[in-house]
Amino acid sequence: MAGITERNKQRIDLANTGFSMKYIDEWQAKTTLYRHKPTYNDSGEIVAKVGTAIRGVPGNPDYVLRKAKIGMFPWEPSEGCTCKWSGTNGVCGTPTEIKQEAVEEPIVLTTVTKTCDVCGFVAEAANAAGASSKVTFHKRKEHPDV
């Protein structure tokens, strides 16, 4: 299960690749992905053409995001497609440069601190439970008699 930081990063990545922001909350268990770029074998022959459907793949945001980075999306390629594999005429599968740079918003991480009541050691963690655990471990290691 992804934490809130991972979910926020996934939301930003999904939005930058063309998905709606709510996809991460409302994903389906299984989905169909469509190729937006052709797949080649070792000898350079096209194995799967643009528009080929891959049915029954996992629909979780993590998997779909990984596949989007290699040209597979849950929508069919069409004229005027804006994915990075679209050519100058907006048709998927023709060579082109990336049309726009992804905008990555900074993720602000907050830390929680907790102090050892015996020696003043300060533990930092992402949440209160983590800080508490670090102080407990510190006490067991440094102050076993207390």
N, C-alpha and C positions, 0 to 999 in steps of 0.2 A: 504494500500500500504506500503510495507516494505521500510525503508530507506536504504541508502548505507551500513551502519554498519550491519544491519540485513541481507542484501543480501550477504555481504562478509562472515558472519558467516554461512549462509545457504550453500554457495558455499563450504566452508571448510568441513562442516558436510556432505554434499552430496558426496564430493570427498572421504571422509574417509569411506563412506559406499559403495563405488563402482560406483557411478554415474560419468558421464563426467562433466567437469567444465562448459560446455556451457548449461547444462540442465536447469539451472535456467533462462536463457534468452530465450530458445526455447521450453518451455514446452507446451504440448497440453492441451486443455480444459478438455477432458475426456481421460482416459487411462484404461488399464487392468493391474491388479496386480496379481501376482502368489504367493501362500503361499510357503515359504521355511521352514516352520515348521508346524507340525500338530496342529489342534485346538481341544481341549478337552471340554466336558461338565462337569457338577458338579460331576457326578458319575465316571469320569475318562475314558469314552469312546471317541474314536476319532470321531469328528463331521465332520471335513474337513481334507482331506489328503494333504500331500505335493504335490504341483503341481496344486492344485485347482485354477481355474481362477476366479477372481472377476472383472466383466466387468462394465464399465461405471462409474468408480469412478473419483473424481476430480484429475486432473493432475498437479495442482499447486505445486511448490516445497515444500511449508510448509506442505501440507497434505502428499505428498509422503515421505518426510523425517520422519514424525511421524510414518507412516506405515512401513517404512524400519526398524525402531527401534524395531518393533514387528515381523519382519520376512516376510514382504510382499514387493516384488520388481516387477518392470515392465518387468523383464526377467524371463523366465522359469527356474526352477532348473534343473541342469544337473550333469553328472559325472564331477568331478573336480571343482565343485562350490567352491568359496572361501568365502562365507558369513559365519557369525559366527555360524550358525546353521548346517553347514556341519560337518560331522564326520571325522575321520582320513582318510577314504577312499574317501573323497570329495563328499559325497552324502548328500544332504540336508535332514534335519529331524532327523539325528542321533545325540545323545548327544555328546558334545565336549566342550572344553574350547575355549575362544576367541582366534583366531589365531594371531591377531596382535592388538596392542593398537592403537587407533586413535591418530593421530598427530594433535594437535590443535595449529595453528599458532596464535600468539598474535595479537589482533586487536588494533591498535593504534588509540586512540581517541584524536582528536584535539579540543581544546576549544578556543572560541573567547571571548575577554573581551571588555567591553565598560564602560566608566567612566561617572558618573553624572557630568555635568558642573556646578552644584550649590554647591555640598558638597564634591565631589570626591569619592563617592561610586562606587565601581568596581563590575560590574555584569559579571558573567561567564556563557556561554552557549555553546551548540554544534555548533551553527551557528550564523551568524550576526543578523538574524531576532530575534532569541531567546534572545540574549544579549540586543538588542534594546528594546524588549518588557519588559524585566526585569527592565531596567533603566526607561522606561516610567511609569511602575507601581510604582516603587520606588518614582519617582517625584510626582505622584498623591497622594501617601500616606504621604510622608515626607514633601513635599513642595507644598501644595495645592494652595497657593497664588501666586506662580511663573508662 
